[in-house]
Amino acid sequence: MSVKSKIQYACAILLIISSIALAFIQVFDIDTIAHGTLLYIAQAFLLAGSIFGLDYYIRKFDAFLDVQNHSKRNPQ
């Protein structure tokens, strides 16, 4: 795993943890979650999901291309 991937995963996990913590703080402080906080939570989960999902998609696509290239080289 490259340094870039580790940094991306760390940022994604930090976004998820910070959004959950911010929601808990607001619920205990003002008994509700403000609109801006909900927007932050939505954006944090969207970005974290795209980081994890894009890496998964690229790995699956590379594996698919390897299988296609292998079958074209060895037509048995």
ChimeraX attribute file (.defattr): number of C-alpha atoms within 10 A of each C-alpha:
attribute: neighborCount
match mode: 1-to-1
recipient: residues
	/A:1	5
	/A:2	6
	/A:3	8
	/A:4	9
	/A:5	13
	/A:6	11
	/A:7	11
	/A:8	15
	/A:9	16
	/A:10	13
	/A:11	16
	/A:12	21
	/A:13	16
	/A:14	14
	/A:15	20
	/A:16	20
	/A:17	14
	/A:18	15
	/A:19	20
	/A:20	14
	/A:21	12
	/A:22	15
	/A:23	18
	/A:24	14
	/A:25	14
	/A:26	14
	/A:27	13
	/A:28	10
	/A:29	10
	/A:30	9
	/A:31	10
	/A:32	12
	/A:33	16
	/A:34	12
	/A:35	9
	/A:36	9
	/A:37	14
	/A:38	14
	/A:39	12
	/A:40	16
	/A:41	20
	/A:42	14
	/A:43	15
	/A:44	22
	/A:45	19
	/A:46	14
	/A:47	16
	/A:48	21
	/A:49	14
	/A:50	14
	/A:51	16
	/A:52	15
	/A:53	12
	/A:54	12
	/A:55	14
	/A:56	11
	/A:57	12
	/A:58	11
	/A:59	12
	/A:60	12
	/A:61	12
	/A:62	11
	/A:63	12
	/A:64	12
	/A:65	12
	/A:66	12
	/A:67	11
	/A:68	11
	/A:69	11
	/A:70	11
	/A:71	11
	/A:72	10
	/A:73	8
	/A:74	7
	/A:75	6
	/A:76	5
